[in-house]
Amino acid sequence: MASLHEDIFIAADPAAIWDAARDVGQLHDRLVPGFVVATEMLAGAEPPVRRVTFANGAVADETIVSVDDARRRLVWAIKAFDHHNGALEVAAAPGGACVTWTADLLPDALAAQVQPMMAKGLELMKARFEDVAAGS
C-alpha cells in the first residue's frame, strides 16, 4: 500500500486554516480555491459524502470519516479507489501553521498521480492563506 506524506508551513493563523478545512462542503471557496473548483455535499448520505471536482477535471466522491476539532484533523476516504484514507492535520508552529496531508492508497500505481496533486493542493492552500494574512 502506498503511503504518501506532504507537509507545508503556512504563515497564517492555524485556527483560520482549520476553520476552512473543517468546512467540508466549501473546499472550492475556503480552503483550496483553484485546486478544487466545486464541492457538493451529496443529499442523504450518512456518513456525509462530498463530491469534489478538481481543476484538472477529476471528480471524486469522498466519505467524511472524522472531523476532530481537538486535534485539528480531518479524515476522508475516496470511494472509487480500492483503498484510500486521507488525513489533513493543522498544527500550530512558530509564526503560523504546519499542515500535513497523508494518504494511504491502493493500488500503489495511483501514487504517481495522487502525490503531485497533494503537493499542488498544499501549495495553493499556502498561497491562499498567506495572501489573506497579508491582506491581499
N, C-alpha and C positions, 0 to 999 in steps of 0.2 A: 504494500500500500504506500503510495506517495504521501509524504508529509511535508507540506510547504509552509514556510515561515517568512513573513515580511514585516519589518519594523521601520518606523519612521518617527523622527522628532518633529513636533509641530509647535511653533512658538505662539501658542494660544491657550486660553483657559480650558483645562481638561473637562470642566463641568459643561461648558458650551459644546464641546465636541461630543461628549456623552449624551447630552440632551438631544442632539441631532441624530446620533446613532440609534438611540432607543426609540425614536420616532420611525418605526419600521416601514411605514407606508409612505414616507417622504424622502427616500434616498435621493431622488432626482432634484428635489428642491433644496434640501437642507444639508445633506452630508457629502454627496459626490456629484454635483451637477456637472454635466459634460462627460462623465463616465457612465452614469445612468441617465437615460432620457425619459423614462416613465416607470412608475411604480404603482401597481394596482393591488389592493387587498381583495382577495377572492371571497365573495359573499358566502357565508355559511360554513366556511372552513374552520374546523376545530381539530387540532390547534390551528392558529392563524397561518395562512399561506399568502405570500405576496408574489405577484408576477412582476419580474424585473426585466426591463428592456434596456440593454446596454447600447452605447453609442455605436458599436460595431455591428449592430443588428441582432446579436444573440439575445434570446429570451429564455429566462429560467424561472420555474416555479420553485420558491424557497419556503419550506416549512419553518416557522419560527419555533425553535426548541426552547429557548430560555432568554429572558431579559432580566439580568441580575444587576439591579441598581447598586447594591452594596459593593460589588466587585467591578462595576462598570464593564460588564461582559455580556455580549450578545452572541447567541449561538443559533445557527440555522443549518438546514440540510437541503441540498438540491435534489429533487425527486428524480430527475432524468438520468443521473449517474448511477452506476452500480452501487457506489457508496460515496457520500460527500457529507462531511461535517465541517462547517466553517465557524470560526470564532473571531470576534473582534473585541479587543480589550483596550481600554483607555486608562492609562496610569499617569498620575502627576509626576512631573520631572522638573528640575530647576529651570525656570523660565518658560515652562509650557507643559507639554504632554508627550508621552511616548505611546504611540498607537501600534499595536501588534495585531496582525491578521494571520491566522493559521487555518490551513485547510488540509484535511486528510481525505484522500480520494482514491477511488478505483474506477476505471482501470488506470494503471500507472501512466499509460501513454497520454492521458489528459494533462499531466503536469506541464508539458511543454506549451500547452495552450493556456492553462489557468495561471501559472506563475507570472507571466508578463502582465496579465490582466490585473492581478493583485497589486503588483508594483505600480502600475499606471493609476489604479484607483487610489492608492495611498498618496501618490504624487499630486493628484487633483484635489484630494481632501486637504493636503497640506497647503496648497495654493489657495483654496477657498477660505480656510480658517485664518491663515496668515494675512490674507487680503482684508478680511473682516477685522482682525485685530489691529491692523494698521490704519483702519478707517477708510479703506478704498471702496 
